[in-house]
Amino acid sequence: MGRLPKWQRIAEQQKLRIRKYEVIKECHEENRWSIKWMCQVLEISRGSYYAWCNRKTSARELENTKLLETIRTIHRENNGLFGYREMTLYLKNEYGIKVNSKRVRRLLRLNNLPSSYRRKARYQWRRSRRRSNPDQTAENVLNRKFQTDYPNQVWCTDVTEIKVPGTSKKVYISTILDLYDRYPIAWSFSVNNDSQMVSEMMEKAFMKYPEGCKIFHSDRGVFYTRAAFQEDLKKRGITSSMSRVSRCIDNGPMEGFQGHIKDMCRVLHPNVRSVSEMKEALEMTYQFYIDKYPQARFEGKTSGQIRKEAISGMIRQYPIKQNNRIKQFWAKIENKKSQNA
């Protein structure tokens, strides 16, 4: 327990102490065991035990009991998808309950309600790679400027794959993500990793937004370097931008979104066993992400809520929080450059 964070040690100690009180009370009532003897064995003072027995339920405890019921319901509905941060945001966004995240964290810990997110997956997730000789490539116009001022300014895209558990079959996923609100503009699923899947996704996107976007960013995969694909972007007045070779971070938001969606699908739909079930599970996962998944960057709102606000004219800026590790990494790079200059 010594290696645990302080808050976690305190929560574990409290949970253990309460459990000891419950054991003493149960054994005394059922077996008439000596309270004095049990307190000595369990290294608990009789005074603290009697104080626990005679305590009056405080207003805080009543609030925690009611709050815990709501937390259990949410935890059960999404199979433990939320950690304490997302749970806190979800309580505020869906139930109008404003509560400190530390309080939520403590209740989750004390009541054995762990998050299932980002644990070892039972699915095998693989990124789709398809080598080709590109017809046309483009410069990295986006240049890792992932902050945009309004919707449909920059769209990112990529293709990834999921292996259906217990089978050798795969489902390929193609998605367009808007950088303003991390809203999935369009997506398509297929058992074939081909241009038809990407074309269907593009058709869906332009049906929703005929004017498209200003910049369309992708990697240098065969689907995006085709002459026909690039010509279509030009006709629509869209600037093509492509990640550099072996620089997946150039399309960082898209890469992160894909992993995020697949982990969510694993947690929300753990019993998928066929291609059709996988497609259905992915479809529901996308809708859950749009309508239900709170994001700290958007003050607990979902990407769907931010999109609705933007459509109604309420366009706000949501700055991307700086990652200190990335800042330190680039500081080291600049330091090395200055030393070698």
C-alpha positions in Angstrom: 0.0 0.0 0.0 3.0 2.3 0.5 3.5 2.7 -3.3 -0.1 4.0 -3.8 -0.8 7.7 -4.1 -1.8 9.4 -0.8 -5.5 9.7 -1.6 -5.6 6.0 -2.6 -3.9 4.9 0.6 -6.4 7.0 2.7 -9.3 5.5 0.8 -8.0 1.9 1.2 -7.4 2.5 4.9 -10.9 3.8 5.4 -12.4 0.9 3.5 -10.4 -1.6 5.6 -11.4 0.1 8.8 -15.1 0.1 8.0 -14.8 -3.6 7.0 -13.3 -4.4 10.3 -16.1 -2.7 12.1 -18.7 -4.6 10.1 -16.9 -8.0 10.8 -16.8 -7.3 14.6 -20.5 -6.3 14.6 -21.5 -9.3 12.6 -19.5 -11.8 14.6 -20.7 -10.4 17.9 -24.4 -10.5 16.9 -24.3 -14.0 15.3 -21.7 -15.8 17.4 -21.6 -13.7 20.6 -17.8 -13.3 20.2 -16.1 -10.9 22.6 -15.9 -7.3 21.2 -12.9 -6.6 23.4 -11.0 -9.7 22.0 -11.9 -8.9 18.4 -10.8 -5.3 18.7 -7.5 -6.5 20.1 -7.0 -9.0 17.3 -7.9 -6.5 14.6 -5.9 -3.8 16.3 -8.9 -1.4 16.7 -9.8 0.6 19.8 -13.1 -0.3 21.3 -13.9 3.4 21.6 -13.6 3.9 17.8 -15.8 0.8 17.2 -18.5 2.0 19.6 -18.3 5.5 18.1 -18.9 3.9 14.7 -21.9 1.8 16.0 -23.6 4.8 17.7 -22.9 7.3 15.0 -25.7 9.3 13.4 -26.0 9.5 9.7 -24.8 12.9 8.7 -26.2 15.0 5.8 -22.9 14.4 4.0 -23.4 10.6 4.2 -27.0 10.9 3.0 -25.7 12.9 0.0 -23.0 10.3 -0.7 -25.5 7.5 -0.5 -27.8 9.3 -3.1 -24.8 10.2 -5.2 -23.5 6.7 -5.1 -26.8 5.3 -6.4 -26.5 7.5 -9.5 -22.8 6.6 -9.9 -23.6 2.9 -9.7 -26.4 3.3 -12.4 -24.0 5.1 -14.7 -21.2 2.5 -14.1 -23.6 -0.3 -14.8 -25.0 1.2 -18.0 -21.6 1.7 -19.6 -19.8 -1.2 -18.2 -17.4 0.9 -16.2 -16.2 3.0 -19.1 -15.8 6.2 -17.1 -12.9 7.0 -14.7 -13.5 9.5 -12.0 -12.9 12.5 -14.3 -15.3 11.5 -16.9 -17.8 10.4 -14.2 -17.7 13.9 -12.7 -18.2 15.5 -16.0 -21.0 13.2 -16.9 -22.8 13.8 -13.6 -22.7 17.5 -14.4 -23.7 17.3 -18.0 -26.4 14.6 -17.8 -27.8 14.9 -14.3 -27.0 18.5 -13.4 -25.0 17.3 -10.4 -22.0 19.5 -9.6 -19.6 17.6 -7.4 -15.8 17.7 -6.7 -13.9 15.1 -8.7 -12.0 14.0 -5.6 -15.2 13.1 -3.9 -16.3 11.0 -7.0 -12.8 9.3 -7.0 -13.1 8.4 -3.3 -16.6 6.9 -3.8 -15.5 4.9 -6.8 -12.5 3.6 -4.8 -14.4 2.8 -1.6 -17.1 0.9 -3.4 -15.0 -1.1 -5.8 -16.2 0.6 -9.0 -13.0 0.6 -11.2 -12.9 1.9 -14.7 -12.5 -0.7 -17.4 -11.1 1.8 -19.9 -7.6 1.4 -21.3 -7.2 -2.1 -19.7 -5.7 -5.0 -21.7 -8.1 -5.5 -24.5 -9.7 -8.8 -25.4 -9.9 -7.5 -28.9 -6.8 -7.3 -31.1 -6.5 -3.8 -32.4 -4.4 -3.3 -35.5 -3.8 -0.3 -37.6 -4.3 -0.8 -41.3 -1.3 -0.3 -43.5 -1.3 -0.5 -47.2 1.9 0.3 -49.1 1.6 1.8 -52.6 3.3 4.0 -55.1 1.4 7.3 -54.7 0.0 9.0 -57.8 -0.1 12.4 -56.1 1.1 13.6 -52.7 0.7 16.9 -50.8 2.7 18.9 -48.4 2.0 18.9 -44.7 -0.1 22.1 -44.8 -1.6 21.4 -41.4 1.8 21.3 -39.8 0.4 20.0 -36.5 -1.7 23.1 -36.0 -4.6 21.1 -34.4 -6.4 24.1 -33.0 -9.1 25.5 -35.3 -11.4 28.5 -35.0 -14.6 27.2 -36.4 -16.2 24.0 -37.7 -15.4 22.5 -41.1 -12.1 24.3 -41.3 -9.9 21.2 -41.1 -11.0 17.6 -41.5 -8.7 14.7 -40.7 -9.1 11.1 -41.9 -7.6 7.7 -41.6 -8.3 3.9 -41.9 -7.8 1.4 -39.1 -8.9 -2.2 -38.5 -10.4 -4.3 -35.8 -10.2 -8.1 -35.5 -13.4 -9.7 -34.5 -12.8 -11.6 -31.2 -12.7 -15.4 -31.6 -12.5 -15.2 -35.4 -9.9 -14.4 -38.1 -12.2 -11.8 -39.6 -11.6 -8.1 -39.5 -13.7 -4.9 -39.8 -12.1 -1.9 -41.4 -13.0 1.6 -40.2 -12.7 4.8 -42.1 -13.6 8.1 -40.4 -13.5 11.9 -41.0 -12.9 13.9 -37.8 -13.4 17.7 -37.5 -10.6 19.3 -35.5 -12.8 22.1 -34.1 -15.0 19.9 -32.0 -13.5 16.4 -32.5 -16.8 15.6 -34.1 -16.9 12.6 -36.4 -18.3 14.0 -39.7 -18.8 10.6 -41.4 -17.6 7.1 -41.1 -18.0 3.7 -42.8 -17.2 0.1 -42.0 -16.3 -2.7 -44.4 -14.8 -6.2 -44.4 -12.7 -5.0 -47.4 -9.9 -2.5 -47.1 -10.6 -0.8 -50.4 -11.3 2.6 -52.0 -15.1 1.9 -52.0 -15.3 2.2 -48.2 -13.5 5.6 -48.3 -15.7 6.8 -51.2 -18.8 5.9 -49.2 -17.5 7.9 -46.3 -16.7 10.9 -48.4 -20.2 10.8 -50.0 -21.7 10.8 -46.5 -19.6 13.8 -45.5 -20.5 15.9 -48.5 -24.1 15.0 -48.2 -24.0 16.5 -44.6 -21.8 19.4 -45.6 -21.8 20.1 -49.4 -19.2 22.9 -49.1 -16.8 20.5 -47.4 -13.9 21.9 -45.5 -10.9 24.2 -46.1 -8.1 21.6 -45.5 -8.4 17.9 -45.8 -5.6 16.1 -43.9 -4.6 12.4 -44.2 -1.6 10.2 -44.4 0.0 9.1 -47.7 -2.2 6.0 -48.1 -3.3 4.7 -51.4 -6.8 5.9 -50.9 -5.8 9.5 -50.6 -3.0 9.7 -53.2 -5.1 8.5 -56.1 -5.3 11.0 -58.8 -9.1 10.8 -58.9 -9.4 11.5 -55.2 -7.0 14.5 -55.3 -8.9 15.9 -58.4 -12.2 15.7 -56.5 -10.7 17.7 -53.6 -9.4 20.3 -56.1 -12.8 20.7 -57.8 -14.4 21.4 -54.4 -11.8 24.0 -53.6 -10.3 21.9 -50.7 -6.6 22.0 -50.0 -5.0 18.6 -49.5 -2.6 18.1 -46.6 -0.6 14.9 -45.9 1.5 13.7 -43.0 5.1 13.2 -43.7 6.4 9.7 -44.1 6.6 7.8 -40.8 5.3 10.8 -38.8 2.0 9.5 -37.4 2.0 12.4 -34.9 1.3 14.7 -37.9 -2.2 13.3 -37.7 -2.2 13.0 -33.9 -5.9 13.8 -33.2 -7.1 11.2 -35.7 -4.7 8.6 -34.3 -5.9 9.3 -30.8 -9.6 9.3 -31.8 -9.3 5.8 -33.4 -7.7 4.3 -30.4 -10.3 6.0 -28.2 -13.3 4.7 -30.2 -11.9 1.2 -30.3 -11.3 1.1 -26.5 -14.8 2.5 -25.9 -16.3 -0.2 -28.2 -14.4 -2.9 -26.2 -15.8 -1.7 -22.9 -19.3 -0.9 -24.0 -19.8 -4.1 -26.1 -17.6 -6.9 -24.7 -19.6 -9.8 -26.2 -19.1 -9.1 -29.9 -18.5 -12.4 -31.8 -19.3 -11.7 -35.5 -18.7 -9.1 -38.2 -22.4 -7.9 -38.1 -22.2 -7.6 -34.4 -19.0 -5.6 -34.6 -20.4 -3.2 -37.1 -23.5 -2.7 -35.0 -21.3 -2.2 -31.9 -19.1 0.3 -33.6 -22.2 2.2 -34.9 -23.6 2.5 -31.3 -20.1 3.4 -30.0 -19.9 6.4 -32.4 -23.4 7.6 -31.3 -22.4 7.2 -27.7 -19.2 9.2 -28.3 -21.2 12.0 -30.0 -24.2 12.1 -27.6 -22.9 10.9 -24.2 -19.1 11.0 -23.8 -18.1 14.2 -21.9 -14.8 15.9 -22.7 -12.8 17.9 -20.3 -11.6 20.3 -23.0 -15.2 21.2 -23.8 -16.0 21.8 -20.1 -17.8 18.4 -19.8 -19.9 18.8 -23.0 -19.9 16.2 -25.8 -18.7 16.8 -29.3 -22.3 16.6 -30.4 -23.3 19.4 -28.0 -20.4 21.6 -29.2 -21.5 20.9 -32.9 -25.1 22.0 -32.2 -23.9 25.1 -30.5 -21.7 26.0 -33.4 -24.5 25.4 -35.9 -26.7 27.8 -33.9 -24.0 30.4 -34.1 -22.4 29.9 -30.7 -18.9 29.4 -31.8 -16.4 29.4 -28.9 -12.7 28.7 -28.6 -11.6 25.7 -26.6 -7.8 25.8 -26.3 -5.9 22.6 -26.4 -4.2 22.0 -23.0 -0.5 22.0 -23.4 1.2 18.7 -22.6 4.2 19.4 -20.4 6.0 16.2 -21.6 5.8 17.3 -25.2 7.0 20.8 -24.3 10.0 19.3 -22.5 10.7 17.1 -25.4 10.8 19.9 -27.9 12.8 22.0 -25.5 15.5 19.3 -25.5 15.5 19.2 -29.3 15.9 23.0 -29.5 18.7 22.8 -26.9 20.5 20.1 -29.0 20.2 22.2 -32.1 21.6 25.3 -30.4 24.5 23.2 -29.0 25.3 21.8 -32.5 25.0 25.2 -34.2 
